[in-house]
Structure formats: C-alpha cells, structure tokens
C-alpha cells in the first residue's frame, strides 16, 4: 500500500511540475495551447532518448 501511495504522490508531483512549467513559459492566458506544445516537446524528447538507448544496446 505504501508503494501505491508513493507512486501516486510521484505522479502528482510530475503533473504539478508540468503545469508549473507551462504556466511559467506560456502564462495563464495561453495555458491550453502551452500544454499541447510542451506535451509535444516532452514526447519528442522521450522518444529521442529511448531511440538512443536502443542504438547503444544494439551496438554492444
């Protein structure tokens, strides 16, 4: 149960951190559009990093 609670708090921390970054970068007026833009940026970063990890594992 403690693991589940810990995962919940970690996920909540990630969500609030994402919202803070969007508010800081785009402001409250353009929040919805900022969320879309930041989501695309985070998604492309994660995809790029996982591709690099895949390439390094294949080369070994």
C-alpha positions in Angstrom: 0.0 0.0 0.0 2.9 2.3 0.7 4.3 1.7 -2.7 0.9 2.7 -4.3 0.8 5.8 -2.2 4.3 6.7 -3.2 3.6 6.2 -6.9 0.5 8.4 -6.5 2.5 11.2 -4.9 5.3 10.9 -7.5 2.7 11.1 -10.4 1.1 14.1 -8.8 4.4 15.8 -8.4 5.1 15.2 -12.2 1.7 16.6 -13.2 2.1 19.7 -11.0 5.7 20.3 -12.2 4.5 20.1 -15.8 1.7 22.6 -15.1 4.2 24.9 -13.4 6.5 24.8 -16.4 3.6 25.5 -18.8 2.4 28.4 -16.7 5.9 29.8 -16.4 6.6 29.5 -20.1 3.3 30.5 -21.7 1.3 32.2 -18.9 -2.3 31.6 -17.8 -3.8 33.1 -21.0 -2.3 30.5 -23.3 -2.4 27.6 -20.9 -4.2 25.1 -23.1 -2.1 25.8 -26.2 1.0 25.7 -24.0 0.1 22.3 -22.6 -0.1 21.0 -26.2 3.2 22.5 -27.1 5.0 21.2 -24.0 3.5 17.8 -24.4 4.9 17.5 -27.9 8.3 18.7 -26.7 8.4 16.2 -23.8 7.1 13.4 -26.0 9.8 14.1 -28.7 12.5 14.2 -26.0 11.4 10.9 -24.6 11.3 9.2 -28.0 14.7 10.6 -28.9 16.2 9.3 -25.6 14.7 5.9 -26.0 16.0 5.6 -29.6 19.5 6.5 -28.4 19.3 3.9 -25.6 18.1 1.3 -28.2 21.0 2.2 -30.5 23.6 1.8 -27.7 22.2 -1.6 -26.6 22.3 -2.9 -30.2 25.9 -1.8 -30.7 27.1 -3.8 -27.7 
